[in-house]
Amino acid sequence: MFDFHTHSLFSDGELLPSELVRRAVVNGYEAVGITDHVDFTNMEHVLAGLKRLELWEGKGEETKEGGGEKIEVLRGVELTHVPAVKIGKVVKKARALGAELVVVHGETLVEPVERGTNRAAVTNPAVDILAHPGLVSAEEAELAKENGVFLEISARRGHCLANGHVAKVSREAGAKLLLNSDLHSPEDFLTEQQAARILAGAGLDLDAGEVKKVMKVNSRDLLKRVRESYI
């Protein structure tokens, strides 16, 4: 399992980063991104705190507590309700402060996210993931493909309402999808079976390999890119 969108006590999650990682190990995750909500006011604090997560600083090292399993922990941010015209500037600042993973909080159907946020994200190659993009347009999906921005299928209540639409336009455009939990509490960890069912529910074909591609191939593609560019 891979999950590139989770939240700790550094924003609105319930878990310390160390417990979040520990639970990910126990659940058999290969990699987890801690991507707490940030804007101009708290980015330095969040990233400085995540850098202190030294127990897993050796990326991919074996964890004895996990029975010899390996986990890779990515320090990230979710740029949340940042004005669309400022997203480029904030992405650049996040990278300068050491963010290994940059997620943009997309135009979900259940929050008043500013219009133009999706476009600002998919036109920026330094963005990794556009989270819960709501009614993302065909043109925005094309731009995501061109700029290597992954579009998210969300397991989170509310944000998941547009999953079918996101899957459809992404398939038509050839944009890459990821499934993420948007985890905030221990109950939000996903099993492989749950993840596959969520993707199938969004309209992806289990038999044609679409589900496996999202869960395995695309996730490893993103992890490889992050390793090569930011670690």
Residue pairs with C-beta under 8 A, 6 or more apart in sequence:
1 27
1 28
1 29
1 30
1 190
1 191
1 192
1 195
1 215
2 29
2 30
2 31
2 32
2 178
2 215
2 219
2 220
2 223
3 24
3 29
3 31
3 32
3 33
3 180
3 181
3 183
3 189
3 190
4 31
4 32
4 33
4 35
4 74
4 76
4 101
4 103
4 128
4 129
4 178
4 180
4 219
4 222
5 33
5 35
5 78
5 103
5 129
5 131
5 152
5 154
5 180
5 181
5 182
5 183
6 13
6 20
6 32
6 33
6 34
6 35
6 180
6 181
6 182
6 183
6 184
6 188
7 13
7 34
7 35
7 36
7 37
7 78
7 182
7 183
7 184
8 15
8 16
8 17
8 20
8 34
8 36
9 15
9 16
9 17
10 17
10 34
10 36
10 45
10 46
10 49
10 50
11 36
11 37
11 38
11 42
11 46
11 78
12 37
12 184
13 20
13 36
13 183
13 184
13 185
14 184
14 185
14 186
15 23
15 185
15 186
17 34
17 49
17 50
17 53
18 53
18 55
20 32
20 34
20 183
21 32
21 34
21 53
21 55
21 56
21 71
21 73
22 65
23 186
23 189
24 32
24 71
24 189
25 63
25 65
25 66
25 69
25 71
26 66
27 189
27 191
28 69
29 71
30 70
30 71
30 72
31 71
31 72
31 73
31 74
31 219
31 223
32 71
32 72
32 73
32 74
33 73
33 74
33 76
33 100
33 101
33 103
34 50
34 53
34 73
34 74
34 75
34 76
35 76
35 77
35 78
35 101
35 103
36 46
36 50
36 76
36 77
36 78
37 77
37 78
37 80
37 105
38 46
38 47
38 77
38 78
38 79
38 80
38 94
39 79
39 80
39 81
39 82
39 90
40 82
40 86
40 90
43 77
43 90
43 93
43 94
43 97
44 97
46 77
47 75
47 77
47 94
47 97
47 98
47 99
48 97
50 75
50 76
51 75
51 98
53 73
53 75
56 63
56 71
56 73
59 72
59 73
59 227
59 231
60 70
60 71
60 72
61 70
62 68
62 69
62 70
63 69
63 70
63 71
72 223
74 100
74 101
74 226
75 98
75 99
75 100
75 101
76 99
76 100
76 101
76 102
76 103
76 128
77 94
77 99
77 101
77 102
77 103
78 103
78 104
78 105
78 131
79 87
79 90
79 91
79 94
79 102
79 103
79 104
79 105
80 105
81 105
81 111
81 113
81 114
82 90
82 104
82 105
82 117
83 114
84 114
84 115
84 116
84 117
84 119
84 120
85 116
85 120
87 104
87 117
87 120
87 121
87 124
87 127
88 120
88 124
91 102
91 104
91 124
91 126
91 127
92 126
94 102
95 102
95 126
95 230
99 230
100 226
100 230
100 231
101 128
101 129
101 226
101 230
102 126
102 127
102 128
102 129
103 127
103 128
103 129
103 130
103 131
104 117
104 120
104 121
104 127
104 129
104 130
104 131
105 113
105 117
105 131
105 132
106 113
106 117
106 118
106 121
106 130
106 131
106 132
106 133
106 134
106 136
106 152
107 113
107 114
107 115
107 117
107 118
107 133
107 134
107 135
107 136
108 131
108 132
108 133
108 134
108 154
108 158
108 159
108 162
109 134
109 135
109 158
109 159
109 161
109 162
110 158
110 159
110 161
113 134
118 130
118 133
118 134
118 136
118 137
118 140
119 140
119 143
121 127
121 130
121 133
121 149
122 130
122 140
122 141
122 143
122 144
122 147
122 149
123 143
123 147
124 147
124 149
125 147
125 148
125 149
127 147
127 149
128 149
128 150
128 222
128 225
128 226
129 149
129 150
129 151
129 152
129 178
129 180
129 222
130 136
130 144
130 149
130 150
130 151
130 152
131 152
131 154
131 159
131 180
131 182
132 152
132 154
132 156
132 159
132 160
132 162
132 182
133 140
133 151
133 152
133 162
133 166
134 162
134 165
134 166
135 162
135 165
136 144
136 151
136 162
136 165
136 166
136 169
136 170
137 169
138 169
138 172
138 173
141 151
141 169
141 170
141 172
141 173
141 175
142 173
142 175
143 149
144 150
144 151
144 170
144 173
144 175
144 176
145 173
145 174
145 175
145 176
148 176
148 225
149 175
150 175
150 176
150 177
150 178
150 218
150 222
151 166
151 170
151 175
151 176
151 177
151 178
152 166
152 177
152 178
152 179
152 180
153 160
153 163
153 166
153 167
153 177
153 178
153 179
153 180
153 198
153 199
153 202
153 214
154 160
154 163
154 179
154 180
154 182
155 179
155 180
155 181
155 182
155 188
155 190
155 194
155 195
155 198
156 181
156 182
156 184
156 188
159 182
160 198
163 198
163 201
163 202
164 201
164 202
164 203
166 177
166 202
167 177
167 199
167 202
167 203
167 204
168 203
169 175
170 176
170 177
171 210
176 218
176 221
177 204
177 214
177 218
178 214
178 218
178 219
178 222
179 190
179 195
179 198
179 199
179 214
179 215
181 188
181 189
181 190
182 188
183 189
190 198
192 215
195 215
196 206
196 211
196 215
199 210
199 211
199 214
199 215
200 206
200 211
204 210
204 211
204 214
205 211
